[in-house]
């Protein structure tokens, strides 16, 4: 299974499993599976059995397409339980030169902060390093100095929420390789290195949450999760047009527009009635007039969070929307008008194989998890092999001591 890697995106409205094959340092997607999700609310598991069943169905579909079976998987996490903060660490250099071990030591020093018992650290992401009095360093290895400092961004999640995600995955007979922040994964799939260096905000717009991540100078500087998403728009359509939720979701996907003024004022759509009532014709503009205020409110939430971060002036590359709820027509125009920033939609790019199946913001998290897993698998394998060889050495020494005494 070393040549294959799998990713699991557990969302509020859908569960997605992707399987990729490693070919000459490239990833090629060979399997995609999806299943409706009914066991999550705002990114948090509220029904173990429903979530497990959705994971199992998505996995079976992906394995059938790929023609291989997977046993371990990288899992994305998001939701209102995610919290993040900045921290700093400092160490003295042993040989007046920065080595890889010093980087690991200074990050460990930055991690040594009091985290509440009910929370677990997901990521410790280095922002920048300072060597003696020289700051703004991003790769200090090989540089000379006496004192090394690191500024890091620490992401934590609720221990119980994370354990429930792991439990659902394990009940579906999958071993969790690692938990990854969803908006971090999405950013790996849709952002270019130039955008990260220039400063960019990416928003993964899902069914239950909008997950924000901000890069400045090529490093993660801010993360947040907002408890509002595409499901709220669907609910507004269902109430406003008096139609079942399933039909409201279809109307949103097929005819929805975030800016009513972009729609032909004479165009009509068929709206299904509730409780066996006849369907009726409604102006498409009426649908969009229901959608626009909710999208406007969502964008206000996002804009307020960006302002709260204090980094709005550093977003030279503007804003990138991705995720299932970002596919709506008119979102870019409304976003640029409200936020006074350049806005674009993001879809996975750094991937091969059956790309036509995943060339949508819906799969950004899944593709990003594959990229993250591929980058970290080698490190994970090395640590494991180092541990195994160390264990073997300890056993040999123990055996020698047993023979002597």
C-alpha angles and dihedrals in degrees: 000000000000091000093054132067129187134200132198122203110189108193136175093252104022143021116216130191122191126188122197135183122220112233119175095329090315130108120226119189111229102165137037126180131177135183132175113261121221100155101075134074120191090343095308124110111247098163119039097189096048092048093047091051092049091051091049093051094046090048093051091050092049093046091049091053094044096043091224136094122232127206103180131043145182112239129206121219131193139145142112091296091072114105131177139188141169125253139176134217135186135197136174116243115239101208098022088255129097114243132177090260089057090054090052091047095050092048089050088051090051089049091056095097129121108268116184114255093243092058133075129204111244102175139006104198118188113229101182143328133232122207111198101308097340113100135179094060117149101178112026098168111132095015121127123239147113105238128036123197128185131198110205138181112225121202119197134182136196108277093220093048091050093046090052091053090049090047092053091048093048092047086057087057095253127129115223112235092186145327115246130190105251098224090049089054092046091051090055089056101044110026128082123221090245091056091051092050094046092047125263141179119216122195120196102204109202135168097271106016143028109220117203128200126175127201123197123177090357095302134101107259105167140014132185141160123216119202096228130090150136094308089068090056090050091051091050090052092049092052098037096048096030095236134133118273093247092054091043089057091050092049090050093051098042104034107011121125127177092212114053093195090067092062127091105255092218099049115113133199134195115249119196117230127235123251097010095312117147121268116251140201117253130179110258087226090065090057090050091048087059092048100044100067092050093048089046090053091049092051090048090055090050093046092049090051091051090050090047090055090061089223101100092108091056097057098105092158093046124212133333120200119202138156131075097296092052093070094083119119115248096025094112094049093048091045094052091046094050101038103034090225133114106264131193138168117249127215129173114281110158096075142086137199119060092003093159088070094056104031093118136087087246089077099040094105093046094050091044090053089054090051092046092046092049092051094047099037093078092051090046091050092048093051090048093049091046089051092048093049091046090050090049091051091050090051091050092051090047090051092050092049090049090053093048095047 
